[in-house]
Amino acid sequence: MENALLVGLSRQVVLERQMDVVANNLANISTTGFKAERSMFQEFLNTGAHEDNFARPDRRISFVQDRATFHDLSTGPLEQTKNPLDVAIDGQGFLVVQTPQGERFTRDGSLKINAQGQLVNGSGFPVLGTGGPIVIQPTDKEVSISPDGRVSVLEGTSIIDSLRGKLRVVSFDRPQSLIKEGGNLFAPTSDQGTPDIKSVLRQGYVEKSNVNSVLEMTRMIEVTRTYTQISAMLQQQSELRKSAIEKLGEVPA
């Protein structure tokens, strides 16, 4: 294949993967605490097909390569829900949840109480405190979550707060090393996180997705148009090659 076709094909492959990233961002525009993904590109240099009898050295060919994706960890807008079990993190911290695969981290603070009285996230995984899962008793009422994560209740007919635990909030020196999983969760690598004492918890609020719908729609249109333009260019190259072969066939032997 000619170099022009290979370069065009490399760009189309990258555009297809970029479209997957944009589509996933748009699909999660209403997901609480969702963090958008961004694509990284780089130039991949390679020499073209060559022979030793070329008059000059081959020029290096620039292909397109999608190097990786990275997390956009900017804070999404906070929305007041007035639900006492909702909590938004004002800062760079993450809540810790216990899954069958181990501890995972999330910015989704839309919490609930399961049948066993445990504080859980939207997927039903226990949200961990500094001493393990936080359990609310059947007679507890008026759950309160302080800015530093302490969960207290009024127990029975008591008018004095009873402490049920303190939410674990952790931060990471290298947050880009976190691996995004399904269910709005992040898995750790070598960095297990350290206690975050700077982040503030806001009860009765949730952090919305940080996806900018207008920006993502613009990117989707741009990717679609670019893909179409490259397809037209490749078609022109194919027709040009076909015309050249036909003309060469008409040359007398």
Secondary structure, DSSP 8 states (H G I E B T S, - for coil): --HHHHHHHHHHHHHHHHHHHHHHHHHTTTSTT---EEEEEEEEEEE-S--TT-SS---EEEEEEEEEEEE------EEE---TTBEEEESS-EEEEEETTEEEEE---B-EE-TTSBEE-TTS-BBEETTEE-B--TTEEEEEE-TT-EEEEEETT--SEEEEEEB-EEE-SSGGG-EEETTTEEE-SS---EE-SS-EEEETEEE-----HHHHHHHHHHHHHHHHHHHHHHHHHHHHHHHHHHHHHHS--
